[in-house]
Amino acid sequence: MYFCRGSEMEAVEEKKEEQKEEGEQKEEGEQKEEGEQKEEGEQKEEGEQKEDGEQKEEEGEQKEEEGEQKEEELKALEDSSELHDLEKKLSVEQICFPSDVPDFDWSSIDTSELPDSYKTNSPREKKMLRIADHYQRQYTHLCPERKPLFLHPVNECGVEKFVSTTVRPTLLPYTELYHWDGCASFVSDYLTMEPLKSPLTPISLSFKPSSLYSPTTILKYQRGNCFDFSVLLCSMLIGAGYDAYCVNGYATQSICSLDETLEVCPLLRKPQEKPKEEVKKSSKYRIKPLPEVYSKFELQQEAKKKAETEKKEKEIGMEVEEPKRDRLCGLRVHAWVLVLSGKREVPETFFIDPFTGNSHSTTNEQFLGIESVWNHKNYWVNMQDCRNGCKDLAFDLSDIVRWEVMLSDTDKPFQRLLGAEKEKELFDRNVDDTEDEEEEEEEEEEIKFAMPSSWVAPIQISPKEFETRCSQGRKVTLYKKAKLEKWAPYLNRNGLVKRLTIYADSNYTNAVEVKEWFKNREDMLDRREVNKQTQMTTEYFSPGHPLGLKVHTYKSMDPQTERVIEFYTETRVDGLQKLAENDSEMKEYFVGRDDFKYFQHTEFRTKKKKVTLVDTRADANSRPIVQIMERFHRNLQKPADEDVAERVFLLEEDVIQLIYHLKNKYITASKKDFFKPAESYRKQSEIMTPDMCVTYQAGFPEQRTKLVPLYKLLQELTEEEKRMKQQVWRSQAEVLKILETRESEEADIKLSASIYDTERNEKKRQEYEAMLNAKKDDLPGQTGQDVDYLAPFLIQIGNPEKLTKKQALRLKEDCLSDFKNRLVAKANIMQARFEKEVEELQKKNQQFQEKRNQLSEEEEAEFLAGYSETMFRIHILALRLDREKQTAPQRYLALEEKLRNDPRIAEHLGHP
């Protein structure tokens, strides 16, 4: 197998290539001379035939020689002292690893309390090691140009263990870990990355086994290399039901060294928009679409703007960085996880990098080759060409041509036997007969042998460890012009759990934007974004804030400055959705109001002096109102020329304007303008004159409306104007209250704790302890925290101090009968639920078959999703019911044995 190498390594190989080329030229010359002498002594016809044959042979030999040369060069390069020196040099100078990773001495760990399975091998494990050694010998003989396989490294106790037995499938009791992305994220956050001792191979140059510690030890010390990461992640994924495998292969330097400085932060990646597929209806009368017309001028302007933008980016240091060429490209060993499609509804096979927790396509160019894969059941060696990385690899592990399996699969014995026979025939050509008989016996054992169970203790993660996640509660990751920081919940006093800082340069000095995420805050603050260039701050709140806040955008917390406040409309009576204000105006947006109002715009007379929060508290109505404008949706219960669309109160001009909705087939709307008389005139007389109202009625000739209705309408509008002024003042006071509340919340930040979190919720913990103490006082016959299982039955017979034989027998029968009834009732409930789910599934399937041709793609997808959920529930119910049927007799016998040994009953039953 050949792997990609950087062009910088050519300088190291030039001398060796020149020497080999000279020797090859001499050998080719000698072969040609020998061929000419043979051709002269033979007949012309035979000579011609041989010439044709030799030409073909020479072409084939040349190709083989070229391949052998490359293989020999690669092998010689790896074994040479130059590469060894280069490896040492790169491992110290050029391999980039996180600077905050402290050195850790694995030889100092305490292994005295580990189980015996860590320190010794069972007979089956020893047999597995013998099979692995036999497999390694065959592999080395048939593929001498490839590196030794990673089969049985030593564990933390110095004992050789086969890699498949190190995988311990485990399903942990956390909802987040039921899915692959949650498992990958936890492993990448919880563990600290350590580089391999040698960047070129997981096995030392002397081919002695390297170490691979158990997942339990890795979790205990929260650190490990790529193989440790992969084994732990694979164990969790298999336990969650995924078809996952550990991969031993080769990757780029950025993947191997966890260098993400050239990668875009996942939080900044924009989701790819899927193009909408247009349904084309075939018709011979279909109108041909018009050709797309482009403006040359607009294209020139866009190109000009693009060039200016690129120029500005270069000026401020936003140039695109290219990764440096790696001198060991294609030789750096890395381990990751392969997830095959099929199980858990995985549609497509993909890779997971355990260092970052990100998923990658199998065609990703950062993964350069695969040597082998394994899970808890078997071990496969890749026999495919990796010249193009993993792009052309097929991941059908049942294909014995592409993947050489170690233990034959019992599901397909015929194919595995054929593969063993082919391998045996090739091996028989080069070994002695006596060795063949021994190896045939070993091969027969391999066919019948199954992988031993894992020697690793059960993987356990406490709730506190799961919550803390990161080592010491904090993790920092550098991306391309961005820095991501993570903290454990409750570690920061302000509830900060994540911060993303975006920079304008690659040196992480000029911050452009900061995004912060919070958890468990009583003020329900969820996220805060600060734009350093515009000084604009945006706060996002979860539902539950006392004032119904949803989003708050502002530049300053001073009143009468630019800000936008959004509310959860479900919490407000007035239906206010958004409020935007500055020093001269206020805009309010409404939804779901009975009066159909959806917008209100208030203009103020600006003041020259700066207003502070203290000044505004003294006088919330300090800003004079210039005008108030309202807009309304159409009310279909009214005629259009009577339904107001816009109402404007010009307070300084004493004018009220009404604009009505448009009638059908009209392009102008009806209007009314009311001119309020002066205050002195209103005191003297209340007479309505025609000059006080200008009316335009759309669709009717000029006609004068009676003054009495207009006078009543003017009075109503005057009263409405007073109410509107009061409403604007209330809105200003509400804004001041929001600012005061936010200032007090930020000054004294309080974190909330769940009622189930007894460690942090002191009040709930005290209540829980009081409840337990009350239960202890109420229940008789209780010792410590264990409840007397006979207490309910003793109460029925008067709770005597000493039982008679008759009472003891009755007590035993009642207890067993009650337990049996409860077991039967529980099984019946589970059986009823199972039958109900099956019946519903059959009904859904029948409805789907009847309406299948009428359903759209979305409806069909929705049905399939529901079908899958129902099947999942049926599967779970079937498993629970089967487990209940299996364990019920055992539990019944256990209770009977417990009753026999109970000292209160045993003396009457004749047992000790």
FENWOJO-V964412 format. One record per residue. N is the residue number from 1. RES is the residue in one small letter. PSI is psi as a letter, one per 30 degrees, with the letter a starting at -180 (NA if undefined). BURIAL is # if it has 24 or more other ideal C-beta (glycine too) atoms within 12 Angstrom, else .. Layout:
# FENWOJO-V964412
N & RES & PSI & BURIAL
N & RES & PSI & BURIAL
This chain:
# FENWOJO-V964412
1 & m & k & #
2 & y & k & #
3 & f & l & #
4 & c & k & #
5 & r & l & #
6 & g & l & #
7 & s & f & .
8 & e & f & .
9 & m & f & #
10 & e & e & .
11 & a & e & .
12 & v & f & #
13 & e & f & #
14 & e & e & .
15 & k & e & .
16 & k & e & #
17 & e & e & .
18 & e & e & .
19 & q & e & .
20 & k & e & .
21 & e & e & .
22 & e & e & .
23 & g & e & .
24 & e & e & .
25 & q & e & .
26 & k & e & .
27 & e & e & .
28 & e & e & .
29 & g & e & .
30 & e & e & .
31 & q & e & .
32 & k & e & .
33 & e & e & .
34 & e & e & .
35 & g & e & .
36 & e & e & .
37 & q & e & .
38 & k & e & .
39 & e & e & .
40 & e & e & .
41 & g & f & .
42 & e & l & .
43 & q & l & .
44 & k & e & .
45 & e & e & .
46 & e & e & .
47 & g & e & .
48 & e & e & .
49 & q & e & .
50 & k & e & .
51 & e & e & .
52 & d & e & .
53 & g & e & .
54 & e & e & .
55 & q & e & .
56 & k & e & .
57 & e & e & .
58 & e & e & .
59 & e & e & .
60 & g & e & .
61 & e & e & .
62 & q & e & .
63 & k & e & .
64 & e & e & .
65 & e & e & .
66 & e & e & .
67 & g & e & .
68 & e & e & .
69 & q & e & #
70 & k & e & #
71 & e & e & .
72 & e & e & #
73 & e & e & #
74 & l & e & #
75 & k & e & .
76 & a & e & .
77 & l & e & #
78 & e & e & #
79 & d & f & .
80 & s & l & .
81 & s & f & .
82 & e & e & .
83 & l & e & #
84 & h & e & .
85 & d & e & .
86 & l & e & #
87 & e & e & #
88 & k & e & .
89 & k & e & .
90 & l & e & #
91 & s & f & #
92 & v & e & .
93 & e & e & .
94 & q & f & #
95 & i & k & #
96 & c & k & #
97 & f & l & #
98 & p & k & .
99 & s & f & .
100 & d & g & .
101 & v & j & .
102 & p & l & .
103 & d & k & .
104 & f & k & .
105 & d & j & .
106 & w & f & #
107 & s & f & .
108 & s & g & .
109 & i & l & #
110 & d & j & .
111 & t & g & .
112 & s & e & .
113 & e & g & .
114 & l & l & #
115 & p & l & .
116 & d & f & .
117 & s & f & #
118 & y & f & #
119 & k & f & .
120 & t & l & .
121 & n & k & #
122 & s & l & .
123 & p & e & .
124 & r & e & .
125 & e & e & #
126 & k & e & .
127 & k & e & #
128 & m & e & #
129 & l & e & #
130 & r & e & #
131 & i & e & #
132 & a & e & #
133 & d & e & #
134 & h & e & #
135 & y & e & #
136 & q & e & #
137 & r & e & #
138 & q & e & #
139 & y & e & #
140 & t & e & .
141 & h & e & .
142 & l & f & .
143 & c & i & #
144 & p & f & .
145 & e & f & .
146 & r & l & #
147 & k & l & #
148 & p & k & #
149 & l & l & #
150 & f & j & #
151 & l & e & #
152 & h & i & #
153 & p & l & #
154 & v & l & #
155 & n & a & #
156 & e & f & #
157 & c & g & #
158 & g & g & .
159 & v & k & #
160 & e & k & #
161 & k & k & #
162 & f & k & #
163 & v & e & #
164 & s & e & #
165 & t & f & #
166 & t & f & #
167 & v & k & #
168 & r & j & #
169 & p & k & #
170 & t & k & #
171 & l & j & .
172 & l & k & #
173 & p & h & .
174 & y & k & #
175 & t & e & .
176 & e & f & .
177 & l & g & #
178 & y & f & .
179 & h & l & #
180 & w & e & #
181 & d & e & #
182 & g & e & #
183 & c & e & #
184 & a & e & #
185 & s & e & #
186 & f & e & #
187 & v & e & #
188 & s & e & #
189 & d & e & #
190 & y & e & #
191 & l & l & #
192 & t & k & #
193 & m & k & #
194 & e & k & #
195 & p & l & #
196 & l & k & #
197 & k & e & .
198 & s & k & #
199 & p & f & #
200 & l & f & #
201 & t & k & #
202 & p & f & #
203 & i & k & #
204 & s & l & .
205 & l & f & .
206 & s & g & .
207 & f & g & .
208 & k & k & .
209 & p & k & #
210 & s & a & #
211 & s & k & #
212 & l & j & #
213 & y & l & #
214 & s & l & #
215 & p & e & #
216 & t & e & #
217 & t & e & #
218 & i & e & #
219 & l & e & #
220 & k & e & #
221 & y & f & #
222 & q & h & #
223 & r & l & #
224 & g & l & #
225 & n & a & #
226 & c & e & #
227 & f & e & #
228 & d & e & #
229 & f & e & #
230 & s & e & #
231 & v & e & #
232 & l & e & #
233 & l & e & #
234 & c & e & #
235 & s & e & #
236 & m & e & #
237 & l & e & #
238 & i & e & #
239 & g & f & #
240 & a & g & #
241 & g & g & #
242 & y & l & #
243 & d & i & #
244 & a & l & #
245 & y & k & #
246 & c & k & #
247 & v & k & #
248 & n & j & #
249 & g & a & #
250 & y & k & #
251 & a & l & #
252 & t & l & #
253 & q & e & #
254 & s & e & #
255 & i & e & #
256 & c & e & #
257 & s & g & #
258 & l & h & #
259 & d & j & #
260 & e & g & #
261 & t & f & #
262 & l & g & #
263 & e & k & #
264 & v & k & .
265 & c & k & #
266 & p & f & #
267 & l & f & #
268 & l & f & .
269 & r & k & .
270 & k & k & .
271 & p & k & .
272 & q & k & .
273 & e & k & .
274 & k & k & .
275 & p & k & .
276 & k & k & .
277 & e & k & .
278 & e & k & .
279 & v & j & .
280 & k & j & .
281 & k & k & .
282 & s & k & .
283 & s & k & .
284 & k & f & .
285 & y & g & .
286 & r & k & .
287 & i & k & .
288 & k & k & .
289 & p & k & .
290 & l & k & .
291 & p & k & .
292 & e & k & .
293 & v & k & .
294 & y & k & .
295 & s & k & .
296 & k & e & .
297 & f & e & .
298 & e & e & .
299 & l & e & .
300 & q & e & .
301 & q & e & .
302 & e & e & .
303 & a & e & .
304 & k & e & .
305 & k & e & .
306 & k & e & .
307 & a & e & .
308 & e & e & .
309 & t & e & .
310 & e & e & .
311 & k & e & .
312 & k & e & .
313 & e & e & .
314 & k & e & .
315 & e & e & .
316 & i & g & .
317 & g & g & .
318 & m & g & .
319 & e & l & .
320 & v & k & .
321 & e & k & .
322 & e & k & .
323 & p & k & .
324 & k & l & .
325 & r & k & .
326 & d & k & #
327 & r & f & #
328 & l & g & #
329 & c & k & #
330 & g & f & #
331 & l & f & #
332 & r & k & #
333 & v & k & #
334 & h & l & #
335 & a & k & #
336 & w & a & #
337 & v & k & #
338 & l & k & #
339 & v & j & #
340 & l & l & #
341 & s & l & .
342 & g & d & .
343 & k & l & .
344 & r & g & .
345 & e & h & .
346 & v & j & .
347 & p & f & .
348 & e & k & .
349 & t & k & #
350 & f & l & #
351 & f & l & #
352 & i & k & #
353 & d & j & #
354 & p & f & #
355 & f & e & #
356 & t & f & #
357 & g & g & #
358 & n & k & #
359 & s & k & #
360 & h & k & #
361 & s & l & .
362 & t & f & #
363 & t & g & .
364 & n & k & #
365 & e & f & .
366 & q & f & #
367 & f & j & #
368 & l & f & #
369 & g & l & #
370 & i & k & #
371 & e & e & #
372 & s & l & #
373 & v & l & #
374 & w & l & #
375 & n & a & #
376 & h & f & #
377 & k & f & #
378 & n & l & #
379 & y & k & #
380 & w & k & #
381 & v & k & #
382 & n & k & #
383 & m & g & #
384 & q & l & #
385 & d & k & .
386 & c & h & #
387 & r & e & .
388 & n & g & .
389 & g & b & #
390 & c & g & #
391 & k & e & .
392 & d & g & .
393 & l & k & #
394 & a & k & .
395 & f & h & #
396 & d & j & .
397 & l & f & #
398 & s & f & .
399 & d & j & .
400 & i & f & #
401 & v & e & .
402 & r & f & .
403 & w & j & #
404 & e & j & #
405 & v & l & #
406 & m & e & #
407 & l & k & #
408 & s & k & #
409 & d & k & #
410 & t & f & .
411 & d & f & .
412 & k & i & .
413 & p & e & .
414 & f & e & .
415 & q & e & .
416 & r & e & #
417 & l & e & .
418 & l & e & .
419 & g & e & #
420 & a & e & #
421 & e & e & .
422 & k & e & .
423 & e & e & #
424 & k & e & #
425 & e & e & .
426 & l & e & .
427 & f & e & #
428 & d & f & .
429 & r & f & .
430 & n & g & .
431 & v & l & .
432 & d & l & .
433 & d & e & .
434 & t & e & .
435 & e & e & .
436 & d & e & .
437 & e & e & .
438 & e & e & .
439 & e & e & #
440 & e & e & .
441 & e & e & .
442 & e & e & #
443 & e & e & #
444 & e & e & .
445 & e & e & .
446 & e & e & #
447 & i & e & #
448 & k & f & .
449 & f & k & #
450 & a & l & .
451 & m & k & #
452 & p & l & #
453 & s & l & .
454 & s & k & #
455 & w & f & #
456 & v & k & #
457 & a & l & #
458 & p & k & .
459 & i & k & #
460 & q & k & .
461 & i & j & #
462 & s & l & .
463 & p & e & .
464 & k & e & .
465 & e & e & .
466 & f & e & #
467 & e & e & #
468 & t & e & #
469 & r & d & #
470 & c & l & #
471 & s & k & #
472 & q & g & .
473 & g & g & #
474 & r & k & .
475 & k & k & #
476 & v & k & #
477 & t & k & #
478 & l & k & #
479 & y & a & #
480 & k & j & #
481 & k & h & #
482 & a & k & #
483 & k & k & #
484 & l & k & #
485 & e & k & #
486 & k & k & #
487 & w & l & #
488 & a & k & #
489 & p & k & #
490 & y & g & #
491 & l & e & #
492 & n & k & #
493 & r & f & .
494 & n & g & #
495 & g & g & #
496 & l & k & #
497 & v & f & #
498 & k & k & #
499 & r & k & #
500 & l & j & #
501 & t & k & #
502 & i & k & #
503 & y & l & #
504 & a & f & #
505 & d & l & .
506 & s & f & .
507 & n & g & .
508 & y & h & .
509 & t & e & .
510 & n & j & .
511 & a & k & .
512 & v & e & #
513 & e & k & #
514 & v & k & #
515 & k & k & #
516 & e & k & #
517 & w & k & #
518 & f & l & #
519 & k & l & #
520 & n & g & #
521 & r & k & #
522 & e & f & #
523 & d & g & #
524 & m & g & #
525 & l & k & #
526 & d & e & #
527 & r & k & #
528 & r & k & #
529 & e & k & #
530 & v & j & #
531 & n & j & .
532 & k & f & .
533 & q & e & .
534 & t & f & .
535 & q & g & .
536 & m & k & .
537 & t & k & #
538 & t & k & #
539 & e & k & #
540 & y & k & #
541 & f & k & #
542 & s & l & #
543 & p & k & .
544 & g & f & .
545 & h & k & #
546 & p & e & .
547 & l & g & #
548 & g & g & #
549 & l & k & #
550 & k & e & #
551 & v & k & #
552 & h & j & #
553 & t & k & #
554 & y & l & #
555 & k & e & .
556 & s & l & .
557 & m & g & #
558 & d & k & .
559 & p & l & #
560 & q & h & #
561 & t & l & #
562 & e & k & #
563 & r & l & #
564 & v & k & #
565 & i & k & #
566 & e & k & #
567 & f & l & #
568 & y & j & #
569 & t & f & .
570 & e & f & .
571 & t & f & .
572 & r & k & #
573 & v & e & .
574 & d & f & #
575 & g & g & #
576 & l & k & #
577 & q & e & #
578 & k & k & #
579 & l & k & #
580 & a & k & #
581 & e & l & #
582 & n & a & #
583 & d & f & #
584 & s & f & .
585 & e & l & #
586 & m & k & #
587 & k & k & #
588 & e & k & #
589 & y & k & #
590 & f & l & #
591 & v & k & .
592 & g & h & .
593 & r & k & #
594 & d & f & .
595 & d & g & .
596 & f & g & #
597 & k & k & #
598 & y & f & #
599 & f & k & #
600 & q & k & #
601 & h & k & #
602 & t & k & #
603 & e & k & #
604 & f & l & #
605 & r & k & .
606 & t & l & .
607 & k & l & .
608 & k & e & .
609 & k & k & .
610 & k & k & .
611 & v & k & #
612 & t & l & .
613 & l & e & #
614 & v & e & .
615 & d & e & .
616 & t & e & #
617 & r & e & .
618 & a & e & .
619 & d & j & .
620 & a & f & #
621 & n & h & .
622 & s & f & #
623 & r & k & #
624 & p & k & .
625 & i & k & #
626 & v & e & #
627 & q & l & #
628 & i & k & #
629 & m & k & #
630 & e & k & #
631 & r & k & #
632 & f & k & #
633 & h & l & .
634 & r & k & .
635 & n & j & .
636 & l & f & .
637 & q & f & .
638 & k & l & .
639 & p & l & .
640 & a & e & #
641 & d & g & #
642 & e & f & .
643 & d & j & #
644 & v & k & #
645 & a & e & #
646 & e & k & #
647 & r & k & #
648 & v & k & #
649 & f & j & #
650 & l & j & .
651 & l & e & #
652 & e & f & .
653 & e & f & .
654 & d & h & .
655 & v & k & #
656 & i & k & #
657 & q & k & #
658 & l & k & #
659 & i & k & #
660 & y & l & #
661 & h & l & #
662 & l & k & .
663 & k & l & .
664 & n & k & .
665 & k & g & .
666 & y & k & .
667 & i & f & .
668 & t & l & .
669 & a & l & #
670 & s & k & #
671 & k & l & #
672 & k & k & #
673 & d & j & #
674 & f & k & #
675 & f & j & .
676 & k & k & #
677 & p & l & .
678 & a & l & .
679 & e & e & .
680 & s & e & .
681 & y & e & .
682 & r & e & .
683 & k & e & .
684 & q & e & .
685 & s & l & .
686 & e & g & .
687 & i & k & .
688 & m & k & #
689 & t & l & .
690 & p & f & .
691 & d & f & .
692 & m & f & #
693 & c & k & #
694 & v & k & .
695 & t & k & #
696 & y & j & .
697 & q & j & #
698 & a & k & #
699 & g & f & .
700 & f & k & .
701 & p & l & .
702 & e & k & .
703 & q & k & .
704 & r & k & .
705 & t & k & #
706 & k & k & .
707 & l & f & .
708 & v & e & .
709 & p & e & .
710 & l & e & #
711 & y & e & #
712 & k & e & .
713 & l & e & #
714 & l & e & #
715 & q & e & .
716 & e & e & .
717 & l & e & #
718 & t & e & #
719 & e & e & .
720 & e & e & #
721 & e & e & #
722 & k & e & .
723 & r & e & .
724 & m & e & #
725 & k & e & #
726 & q & e & .
727 & q & e & #
728 & v & e & #
729 & w & e & #
730 & r & e & .
731 & s & e & #
732 & q & e & #
733 & a & e & .
734 & e & e & #
735 & v & e & #
736 & l & e & #
737 & k & e & .
738 & i & e & #
739 & l & e & #
740 & e & e & .
741 & t & e & #
742 & r & e & #
743 & e & e & .
744 & s & e & .
745 & e & e & #
746 & e & f & #
747 & a & e & .
748 & d & i & .
749 & i & k & .
750 & k & k & .
751 & l & k & #
752 & s & l & #
753 & a & k & .
754 & s & l & .
755 & i & f & .
756 & y & f & .
757 & d & i & .
758 & t & f & .
759 & e & e & .
760 & r & f & .
761 & n & i & .
762 & e & e & .
763 & k & e & .
764 & k & e & .
765 & r & e & .
766 & q & e & .
767 & e & e & .
768 & y & e & .
769 & e & e & .
770 & a & e & .
771 & m & e & .
772 & l & e & .
773 & n & e & .
774 & a & e & .
775 & k & e & .
776 & k & e & .
777 & d & e & .
778 & d & e & .
779 & l & k & .
780 & p & l & .
781 & g & g & .
782 & q & k & .
783 & t & k & .
784 & g & b & .
785 & q & g & .
786 & d & k & .
787 & v & k & .
788 & d & j & .
789 & y & f & #
790 & l & f & #
791 & a & e & .
792 & p & e & .
793 & f & e & #
794 & l & e & #
795 & i & e & .
796 & q & f & .
797 & i & g & .
798 & g & g & .
799 & n & h & .
800 & p & l & .
801 & e & e & .
802 & k & k & .
803 & l & k & #
804 & t & l & .
805 & k & e & .
806 & k & e & .
807 & q & e & #
808 & a & e & #
809 & l & e & .
810 & r & e & .
811 & l & e & #
812 & k & e & #
813 & e & e & .
814 & d & e & #
815 & c & e & #
816 & l & e & #
817 & s & e & .
818 & d & e & .
819 & f & e & #
820 & k & e & .
821 & n & e & .
822 & r & e & .
823 & l & e & #
824 & v & e & .
825 & a & e & .
826 & k & e & .
827 & a & e & #
828 & n & e & .
829 & i & e & .
830 & m & e & #
831 & q & e & .
832 & a & e & .
833 & r & e & .
834 & f & e & #
835 & e & e & .
836 & k & e & .
837 & e & e & #
838 & v & e & .
839 & e & e & .
840 & e & e & .
841 & l & e & #
842 & q & e & .
843 & k & e & .
844 & k & e & #
845 & n & e & .
846 & q & e & .
847 & q & e & .
848 & f & e & .
849 & q & e & .
850 & e & e & .
851 & k & g & .
852 & r & e & .
853 & n & f & .
854 & q & f & .
855 & l & k & .
856 & s & l & .
857 & e & e & .
858 & e & e & .
859 & e & e & .
860 & e & e & .
861 & a & e & .
862 & e & e & .
863 & f & e & #
864 & l & e & .
865 & a & e & .
866 & g & e & .
867 & y & e & #
868 & s & e & .
869 & e & e & .
870 & t & e & #
871 & m & e & .
872 & f & e & .
873 & r & e & .
874 & i & e & #
875 & h & e & .
876 & i & e & .
877 & l & e & #
878 & a & e & .
879 & l & e & .
880 & r & e & .
881 & l & e & #
882 & d & e & .
883 & r & e & .
884 & e & e & #
885 & k & e & .
886 & q & e & .
887 & t & f & .
888 & a & e & #
889 & p & e & .
890 & q & e & .
891 & r & e & .
892 & y & e & .
893 & l & e & .
894 & a & e & .
895 & l & e & #
896 & e & e & .
897 & e & e & .
898 & k & e & .
899 & l & e & #
900 & r & e & .
901 & n & f & .
902 & d & k & #
903 & p & f & .
904 & r & f & #
905 & i & f & #
906 & a & e & .
907 & e & f & .
908 & h & f & .
909 & l & f & .
910 & g & g & .
911 & h & l & .
912 & p & NA & .
